[in-house]
Amino acid sequence: MNSSYFVPGTNGGVSWIGLVCSVVGGLVVGLFYYIMILNTVDTAVLQLAAPQWPIIIVAAFGGLFGSILDSVLGATLQYSGNVLSDFVCFLLF
């Protein structure tokens, strides 16, 4: 990876706004999960269980990790050319 600019849509491209949105997306998912657990699980069970708030942080890291993994796989494995074989055209149409 380097700090050069890339055209939007480039396979494996990483931007700060993309990384921030991935973390925010993970936080939103974790927060909704936490709220649902608090509203659906019995209070007595929650008192005996491990704290549930760390799931918010874990979800944020999950969003970031998933975004970075997607970019690494896109930069290394994704094909950027044109595939026009008869079999692929048959599957698409």
KOLKOL-885874 format. One record per residue (C-alpha): x, y, z; residue in three letters. Coordinates in steps of 0.2 Angstrom, whole numbers, m for minus. Example, Ala and Ser with C-alpha at 12.3 -4.5 7.8 and 13.67 -1.06 7.14 Angstrom:
2
  east north    up residu
    62   m22    39    ALA
    68    m5    36    SER
! end
This chain:
93
  east north    up residu
     0     0     0    MET
     6    18    m3    ASN
    m2    35    m1    SER
    m5    38   m19    SER
   m22    44   m26    TYR
   m33    32   m35    PHE
   m49    34   m46    VAL
   m65    30   m36    PRO
   m70    12   m39    GLY
   m52     5   m40    THR
   m50   m12   m34    ASN
   m42   m12   m17    GLY
   m43     7   m15    GLY
   m43    13     3    VAL
   m49    30     9    SER
   m51    39    26    TRP
   m69    42    23    ILE
   m72    23    19    GLY
   m63    18    34    LEU
   m72    30    45    VAL
   m89    24    38    CYS
   m84     6    41    SER
   m81    10    59    VAL
   m97    20    61    VAL
  m106     6    53    GLY
   m99    m7    65    GLY
  m103     5    79    LEU
  m121     6    73    VAL
  m123   m12    72    VAL
  m116   m15    89    GLY
  m126    m2    97    LEU
  m142    m9    90    PHE
  m138   m26    96    TYR
  m134   m19   113    TYR
  m150   m10   114    ILE
  m160   m26   108    MET
  m151   m36   121    ILE
  m156   m24   135    LEU
  m174   m23   129    ASN
  m177   m42   126    THR
  m167   m51   139    VAL
  m173   m53   157    ASP
  m165   m42   170    THR
  m160   m57   181    ALA
  m152   m65   167    VAL
  m142   m49   162    LEU
  m136   m47   180    GLN
  m129   m65   180    LEU
  m121   m63   162    ALA
  m105   m55   157    ALA
  m106   m37   153    PRO
  m114   m34   135    GLN
  m107   m17   131    TRP
   m90   m23   124    PRO
  m100   m29   109    ILE
  m101   m11   103    ILE
   m82   m10   102    ILE
   m80   m27    95    VAL
   m93   m23    81    ALA
   m83    m7    77    ALA
   m67   m17    75    PHE
   m76   m30    65    GLY
   m82   m16    53    GLY
   m65    m9    51    LEU
   m57   m26    49    PHE
   m70   m32    36    GLY
   m67   m16    26    SER
   m48   m18    26    ILE
   m49   m37    22    LEU
   m61   m32     7    ASP
   m48   m20     1    SER
   m34   m32     2    VAL
   m43   m45    m7    LEU
   m49   m33   m20    GLY
   m31   m27   m23    ALA
   m24   m44   m24    THR
   m37   m56   m31    LEU
   m50   m46   m40    GLN
   m50   m47   m59    TYR
   m51   m30   m67    SER
   m52   m35   m85    GLY
   m66   m40   m97    ASN
   m73   m57   m97    VAL
   m83   m61  m113    LEU
   m83   m80  m114    SER
   m99   m88  m120    ASP
  m101   m97  m104    PHE
  m101   m81   m93    VAL
  m112   m72  m106    CYS
  m124   m86  m104    PHE
  m124   m85   m85    LEU
  m127   m66   m86    LEU
  m141   m65   m99    PHE
! end
